[in-house]
Amino acid sequence: MTFSIYHAGMGLTLNLTEPDLGHPSMPGLWATLRSDKRPVPERQLQCMECMQARPNCPEWMFLTERHGVRFASHFNQNIKNHTSENESDQHKAFKERIATAAELGGHVVETEDRAVHGKRRTDVLVRGAGLTVGWEIQLSYATAESVRKRSKIARDDGITPLWAITDPTAPFIDHVPWARTDDMPWQHISNGRELFVRGGVRALKMERCDERNPRPCPTQRVGRCYQWHGKWDLDHPFLDDLVRGSAAGKFVPILIPQGRSVYRWWTSPADRDRYADSVGGLPSEDDIKTRKQPTPVGEVAPRPLDTECRYGQDSGYRAAPAIVRDSGDVVDASAITMPGPSPSSRTWSVRSRTSGVCGAGAGPCGATPVRFYACGWRCEDHAPGRVNERQP
């Protein structure tokens, strides 16, 4: 990567470390260049050293902004028409694993499926009785905006996108349907090693709001209400089961707005419908309006123009630690609350035994009902901690 490039079309030398790229008379220049979606060679951005050394064989470049830092990278033109050759062994292994799992489940599979309009190429397309799922294996960095756009194209084609990832810091987590697996070597993926889904799939569970729960009541915010509250907890199916189950309709995508956030994951149709009935329905992707936040310019000190080609060298730039977006924390679903016994109505029935007798004292006591403690069976009068323990 480099911070100094030449725009052959405009005849401008650009310094990406300057907020105005070194051209204060051209406001908005960065945004204009970034909005250019033509093929990279047609954007006419050149490496300055390569341009001087080989003017008849230009090395084209493209612009990137990551964590607020702007830079330019070389573009290998040969990759354009040979996409599969640029896939890593791990990417190929994931693609083959997903395709094989779907075929074994009786689903129709197409790899590298290309749309007629030319805007979409899906890694693995699985046509099932429940859904047509477009699996995208994304092991490298991708922005949330680019992934959302690609997902919109898939949905317009009648495809439910599912992004397979291994990185818990991926920026597009919860922006699109996703599933995170273990980051395994390609050999383990290819030979059928058990591959669990670690994030992106959840189940709706009910939890008793009592002293055994360390969290305060989610509805009262304090104390315990002794009712049953819902929660979204992690589910860990095998990747192969998710592949077959999503196509068969056993796993379905769900959107859950909470505050300013929107959660997206896969769950069972029963859990989706149960939650939807409790909250009065759930939004669709078209109902969700994503608010685009402006990307701040990183704290990069301006540098002088550098005409030396840095291809393949370490730039020395180190981004701040990425945010873990897949933390695995329990997500509140207390919109589903079921009644339970009040504290005053709680009895010994949970651990009481009418068939046993109290063994306190020399007698022993012999009273019932009793409850088992570390010291043995005791009635209510002889329970440990009683101030006035009755002597038999």
C-alpha positions in Angstrom: 0.0 0.0 0.0 1.0 3.6 -0.4 -0.1 7.1 0.5 1.1 8.8 -2.7 -0.5 8.2 -6.2 -0.9 9.8 -9.5 -4.3 10.4 -11.3 -3.5 10.1 -15.0 -6.9 11.4 -16.1 -6.7 14.6 -14.0 -2.9 14.9 -14.2 -2.8 15.3 -10.4 -0.4 13.9 -7.8 -2.4 12.9 -4.7 -1.2 12.8 -1.1 -3.6 10.7 0.8 -2.3 11.8 4.2 -3.6 15.3 3.6 -7.4 15.8 4.3 -7.8 17.6 0.9 -5.3 15.2 -0.8 -3.0 18.2 -1.3 -5.6 20.1 -3.5 -7.5 22.6 -1.3 -9.1 24.1 -4.4 -10.9 20.8 -5.1 -13.2 20.1 -2.1 -14.8 16.7 -2.0 -12.1 15.1 -4.2 -11.7 12.1 -1.9 -15.5 11.4 -2.0 -15.5 11.8 -5.8 -12.7 9.3 -6.3 -14.2 6.8 -3.9 -17.5 6.9 -5.7 -15.9 5.9 -9.0 -17.1 2.3 -9.4 -15.7 1.7 -12.9 -13.2 -1.1 -13.4 -9.9 -0.3 -11.6 -7.8 0.4 -14.8 -10.5 2.9 -16.0 -10.1 5.0 -12.8 -6.6 5.9 -14.0 -4.9 5.8 -10.6 -1.2 4.9 -10.9 1.7 3.9 -8.8 4.2 6.8 -9.1 7.4 4.7 -9.2 6.0 2.1 -11.6 4.7 4.9 -13.8 8.2 6.4 -14.1 10.0 3.1 -14.5 7.5 1.5 -16.9 5.3 4.2 -18.5 4.0 1.8 -21.2 3.0 -0.8 -18.6 1.2 1.1 -15.8 0.4 -0.5 -12.5 -3.1 0.6 -11.6 -4.2 1.2 -8.1 -7.4 1.5 -6.1 -8.3 3.5 -3.0 -9.3 2.1 0.4 -10.2 3.6 3.8 -9.9 1.4 6.8 -10.3 2.6 10.4 -10.3 6.2 9.1 -6.9 5.8 7.4 -6.7 6.3 3.6 -4.3 4.4 1.4 -4.0 3.0 -2.1 -3.2 -0.6 -3.1 -1.9 -2.3 -6.3 -4.5 -4.0 -8.5 -3.5 -7.2 -10.2 -5.4 -7.2 -13.5 -5.0 -10.9 -14.0 -7.2 -11.6 -11.0 -10.2 -9.9 -12.7 -11.1 -12.7 -15.0 -9.8 -15.6 -12.8 -11.5 -15.0 -9.5 -11.2 -18.7 -8.4 -7.4 -18.5 -8.7 -7.3 -15.9 -6.0 -9.2 -18.0 -3.4 -7.3 -19.3 -0.5 -7.1 -23.0 0.3 -9.3 -22.4 3.3 -11.9 -20.5 1.2 -12.0 -23.4 -1.3 -12.3 -26.0 1.5 -15.3 -24.1 3.0 -17.0 -23.9 -0.4 -16.5 -27.6 -1.1 -17.7 -28.5 2.4 -20.9 -26.4 2.1 -21.7 -27.8 -1.3 -21.1 -31.4 -0.3 -23.3 -31.0 2.9 -26.1 -29.5 0.8 -25.9 -32.3 -1.8 -26.0 -35.0 0.8 -29.1 -33.3 2.2 -30.8 -33.7 -1.2 -30.6 -30.1 -2.2 -29.7 -28.6 -5.6 -26.3 -26.9 -5.5 -24.6 -24.5 -7.8 -21.2 -23.1 -7.1 -20.0 -19.8 -8.5 -23.5 -19.0 -9.6 -23.6 -15.9 -11.7 -26.7 -13.7 -12.2 -27.7 -12.8 -15.8 -27.5 -9.1 -14.9 -23.8 -9.6 -13.9 -24.1 -7.9 -10.5 -23.9 -11.1 -8.4 -21.7 -14.1 -8.1 -22.6 -16.5 -5.3 -20.0 -18.9 -3.8 -22.5 -21.7 -3.2 -26.2 -21.4 -4.1 -28.4 -24.0 -2.3 -31.9 -24.5 -3.6 -34.1 -26.2 -1.0 -37.7 -26.8 -0.3 -37.7 -24.0 2.4 -35.3 -21.4 1.1 -32.8 -20.6 -1.6 -29.7 -19.8 0.4 -26.8 -18.0 -1.1 -23.6 -18.9 0.9 -20.8 -16.3 0.8 -17.6 -17.3 2.4 -15.9 -14.1 3.6 -12.6 -14.8 5.3 -11.0 -11.5 4.5 -11.9 -8.0 5.5 -15.0 -6.5 4.0 -17.0 -3.4 5.0 -20.5 -3.5 6.3 -21.7 -1.2 3.5 -20.3 -3.4 0.7 -21.7 -6.6 2.2 -25.1 -5.0 2.7 -25.2 -4.0 -1.0 -24.3 -7.5 -2.1 -27.0 -8.9 0.2 -29.6 -6.6 -1.3 -28.7 -7.8 -4.8 -29.1 -11.4 -3.6 -32.5 -10.7 -2.0 -33.7 -9.0 -5.2 -32.9 -12.2 -7.0 -35.0 -14.2 -4.5 -32.0 -15.5 -2.5 -31.5 -15.5 1.2 -27.9 -14.5 1.8 -25.8 -16.3 4.5 -22.3 -15.0 5.1 -19.9 -17.6 6.5 -17.1 -16.1 8.6 -14.5 -17.0 11.2 -13.6 -13.6 12.6 -15.7 -12.4 15.6 -14.7 -8.8 14.7 -16.1 -8.8 11.2 -17.6 -5.3 10.6 -20.8 -6.7 9.0 -21.9 -8.9 11.9 -25.6 -8.2 12.5 -25.8 -6.2 9.3 -26.6 -9.3 7.3 -27.6 -12.9 8.0 -24.3 -14.5 9.1 -22.8 -17.6 10.8 -19.4 -17.8 12.4 -17.5 -21.1 12.6 -14.2 -22.2 14.1 -11.1 -20.9 12.2 -9.7 -24.3 11.1 -6.9 -25.2 8.7 -8.2 -26.2 5.3 -7.1 -29.8 5.7 -9.5 -30.2 8.7 -12.4 -28.6 6.8 -11.9 -30.8 3.8 -11.6 -34.1 5.7 -14.9 -33.7 7.5 -13.7 -32.6 11.0 -16.6 -31.5 13.2 -17.1 -27.8 12.6 -19.4 -26.1 15.1 -21.2 -22.8 14.4 -20.0 -20.5 17.2 -22.1 -17.4 16.4 -25.0 -16.3 14.4 -27.5 -19.0 15.5 -29.6 -18.6 18.6 -32.4 -20.4 20.4 -35.2 -18.8 22.5 -35.1 -20.1 26.0 -37.1 -19.4 29.2 -35.3 -18.5 32.4 -36.8 -18.4 36.0 -36.4 -14.9 37.6 -35.3 -16.0 41.1 -32.3 -16.0 43.4 -30.5 -18.6 41.3 -30.3 -16.0 38.5 -27.4 -13.5 39.1 -29.0 -10.8 36.9 -31.7 -8.5 38.2 -35.3 -8.8 36.8 -35.2 -7.6 33.2 -38.7 -6.0 33.5 -38.5 -4.5 37.0 -34.8 -3.8 36.7 -34.3 -4.7 40.4 -35.0 -7.7 42.6 -36.8 -10.9 41.4 -40.3 -11.3 40.2 -40.3 -15.2 40.1 -41.8 -15.3 36.6 -40.3 -16.8 33.5 -38.5 -14.5 31.1 -37.3 -15.2 27.6 -33.7 -14.9 26.4 -31.8 -15.5 23.2 -29.0 -17.9 23.9 -26.4 -19.3 21.6 -27.0 -22.5 19.7 -24.1 -24.4 18.3 -25.2 -26.7 15.5 -22.7 -28.3 13.2 -22.0 -26.3 10.0 -23.3 -29.2 7.9 -26.6 -29.2 9.8 -27.0 -25.5 9.3 -26.4 -25.9 5.5 -29.1 -28.5 5.2 -31.4 -27.0 7.8 -31.4 -23.5 6.3 -32.3 -24.8 2.9 -35.0 -27.1 4.3 -36.5 -24.2 6.4 -35.5 -25.7 9.8 -33.4 -22.6 10.4 -34.7 -19.2 9.3 -33.3 -15.6 9.5 -34.7 -13.2 12.1 -34.3 -9.5 12.7 -34.7 -8.1 16.2 -34.4 -4.4 16.7 -33.3 -3.4 20.3 -32.8 0.3 20.9 -30.5 1.6 18.2 -29.2 -1.8 17.3 -30.6 -4.6 15.1 -29.7 -8.2 15.7 -29.6 -10.7 12.9 -29.2 -14.4 13.4 -30.7 -17.8 12.5 -33.2 -19.6 14.6 -36.0 -22.2 14.4 -39.3 -21.2 12.8 -41.1 -22.0 16.1 -38.8 -19.6 18.1 -39.2 -16.9 15.5 -43.0 -17.1 15.4 -43.2 -17.3 19.2 -41.2 -14.1 19.6 -43.0 -12.4 16.7 -46.3 -13.1 18.3 -45.1 -11.7 21.6 -43.9 -8.4 20.2 -46.6 -7.9 17.6 -44.6 -8.8 14.6 -41.0 -8.4 13.3 -39.7 -6.1 10.6 -38.4 -7.2 7.2 -35.1 -6.2 5.7 -36.9 -3.5 3.7 -38.3 -2.0 6.9 -34.8 -1.5 8.4 -33.3 1.8 7.4 -29.5 1.6 8.0 -28.2 4.9 9.1 -24.8 5.5 7.5 -22.3 7.0 9.8 -19.6 9.3 8.4 -16.2 7.7 8.7 -13.8 10.0 10.6 -10.4 10.8 9.2 -7.8 8.9 11.2 -5.1 10.5 13.1 -2.4 10.3 10.5 0.3 12.9 10.4 0.7 14.4 6.9 3.8 13.1 5.0 5.7 14.3 2.0 5.0 12.7 -1.3 6.8 9.4 -1.7 7.4 8.1 -5.2 9.0 4.9 -4.1 6.9 1.8 -4.8 6.1 0.0 -1.5 4.4 -3.1 -3.0 4.8 -6.1 -0.7 6.4 -4.0 2.1 5.2 -3.5 5.6 3.8 0.0 5.7 4.2 0.2 9.5 0.6 1.2 10.0 -1.1 -0.6 12.8 -4.8 -0.1 13.3 -6.4 0.0 16.7 -7.6 -3.4 18.1 -10.8 -4.4 16.3 -14.1 -4.5 18.2 -15.4 -7.9 19.0 -18.9 -7.8 17.5 -19.7 -11.5 18.2 -19.4 -11.6 22.0 -21.8 -14.4 22.6 -23.6 -12.6 25.4 -27.2 -13.5 26.2 -29.7 -11.2 24.5 -32.8 -10.1 26.3 -36.1 -11.5 25.1 -38.2 -10.6 28.2 -41.0 -9.5 25.8 -42.0 -13.2 26.4 -42.8 -13.4 30.2 -44.7 -16.3 31.7 -46.3 -16.2 35.2 -44.8 -18.1 38.1 -45.5 -18.6 41.8 -45.1 -15.5 44.0 -42.5 -15.6 46.8 -45.3 -16.0 49.5 -46.6 -19.1 47.7 -43.3 -20.9 47.5 -43.3 -24.2 49.5 -41.1 -27.1 50.3 -42.5 -28.9 47.3 -39.3 -28.6 45.2 -37.1 -30.7 47.4 -39.5 -32.0 50.1 -40.1 -35.7 50.5 -43.2 -37.0 52.3 -41.8 -40.5 52.4 -38.8 -39.5 54.6 -38.8 -38.4 58.2 -36.8 -35.9 60.2 -33.7 -37.4 61.7 -32.9 -34.5 64.1 -32.3 -35.3 67.8 -31.7 -38.5 69.7 -35.3 -39.7 69.0 -35.2 -39.0 66.1 -37.9 -36.3 65.5 -39.8 -38.3 62.9 -41.9 -35.4 61.6 -42.9 -34.8 58.0 -42.6 -33.1 55.4 -38.9 -33.0 55.3 -36.1 -31.6 53.2 -32.6 -33.0 52.6 -29.7 -30.9 53.9 -26.0 -31.7 54.3 -26.7 -32.8 57.8 -29.5 -35.2 56.7 -33.3 -35.0 56.4 -34.9 -32.2 58.5 -38.4 -30.9 59.0 -39.1 -27.2 58.9 -38.6 -26.8 62.7 -35.2 -28.5 62.6 -33.9 -26.9 59.4 -30.3 -25.6 59.7 -30.2 -22.0 60.8 -33.4 -22.1 62.9 -32.8 -20.0 66.1 -35.1 -22.0 68.3 -34.6 -25.6 67.2 -37.1 -27.9 68.6 -35.7 -30.7 70.8 -37.4 -34.0 70.2 
